[in-house]
Amino acid sequence: MTDERPQGLLISPIRSGTVIDHITAGQALNVLRILGITGTTAESVSVATNVASGLVGKKDIVKIENRELRKEEVDRIALIAPNATINIIREFVVAEKKGVETPAELSGVVRCPNPGCISNTAEPARSRFIVTPNGLRCHYCDWLVTKEIAEHIL
């Protein structure tokens, strides 16, 4: 008896929609939250977590039927899964494949964790962050977000 399992599809293919592949392991549920997917809508969603990957060891995958992502959604995903790839599926075939890119500046995407920041008061200031190698720096109060970025994504 061997320990090898037969290889096969874990999730059925979709006719049209989006497959987000190479999500950082453990972040698939955060991706669903970013996209506003709660399981109560009509769209069919498949999630695979901690799937074996020859490139990175483990990864997550999300398939969303009949939905193509907007740029703002892809920018949010890039914050927690910088190596993710977005595959647009049409008639069961990958029509487009692209990687995510974290923009140099984010506006209205992340909430500043500093309760005293002007973006968290009654002022009409939309949150604004500069992306640095060390994390996200608030444009208004210089607060640096380095950990748990997913918790601050709007």
ChimeraX attribute file (.defattr): number of C-alpha atoms within 10 A of each C-alpha:
attribute: neighborCount
match mode: 1-to-1
recipient: residues
	/A:1	3
	/A:2	4
	/A:3	5
	/A:4	6
	/A:5	6
	/A:6	5
	/A:7	6
	/A:8	6
	/A:9	6
	/A:10	10
	/A:11	12
	/A:12	8
	/A:13	14
	/A:14	20
	/A:15	14
	/A:16	20
	/A:17	22
	/A:18	24
	/A:19	26
	/A:20	26
	/A:21	20
	/A:22	23
	/A:23	25
	/A:24	19
	/A:25	18
	/A:26	16
	/A:27	19
	/A:28	25
	/A:29	16
	/A:30	17
	/A:31	24
	/A:32	17
	/A:33	14
	/A:34	18
	/A:35	16
	/A:36	11
	/A:37	15
	/A:38	10
	/A:39	10
	/A:40	6
	/A:41	9
	/A:42	8
	/A:43	12
	/A:44	13
	/A:45	19
	/A:46	15
	/A:47	16
	/A:48	17
	/A:49	17
	/A:50	16
	/A:51	14
	/A:52	12
	/A:53	11
	/A:54	8
	/A:55	8
	/A:56	11
	/A:57	10
	/A:58	16
	/A:59	23
	/A:60	24
	/A:61	24
	/A:62	22
	/A:63	24
	/A:64	22
	/A:65	19
	/A:66	17
	/A:67	15
	/A:68	16
	/A:69	16
	/A:70	9
	/A:71	10
	/A:72	14
	/A:73	15
	/A:74	22
	/A:75	18
	/A:76	24
	/A:77	27
	/A:78	20
	/A:79	21
	/A:80	20
	/A:81	28
	/A:82	17
	/A:83	17
	/A:84	22
	/A:85	20
	/A:86	23
	/A:87	21
	/A:88	22
	/A:89	24
	/A:90	15
	/A:91	10
	/A:92	12
	/A:93	13
	/A:94	16
	/A:95	11
	/A:96	11
	/A:97	13
	/A:98	11
	/A:99	15
	/A:100	19
	/A:101	17
	/A:102	16
	/A:103	12
	/A:104	10
	/A:105	15
	/A:106	20
	/A:107	13
	/A:108	15
	/A:109	20
	/A:110	22
	/A:111	22
	/A:112	27
	/A:113	16
	/A:114	15
	/A:115	10
	/A:116	10
	/A:117	18
	/A:118	16
	/A:119	22
	/A:120	16
	/A:121	10
	/A:122	7
	/A:123	8
	/A:124	9
	/A:125	13
	/A:126	13
	/A:127	20
	/A:128	20
	/A:129	25
	/A:130	16
	/A:131	18
	/A:132	13
	/A:133	6
	/A:134	10
	/A:135	15
	/A:136	24
	/A:137	20
	/A:138	24
	/A:139	18
	/A:140	14
	/A:141	14
	/A:142	14
	/A:143	15
	/A:144	19
	/A:145	21
	/A:146	12
	/A:147	11
	/A:148	9
	/A:149	15
	/A:150	18
	/A:151	12
	/A:152	13
	/A:153	18
	/A:154	12
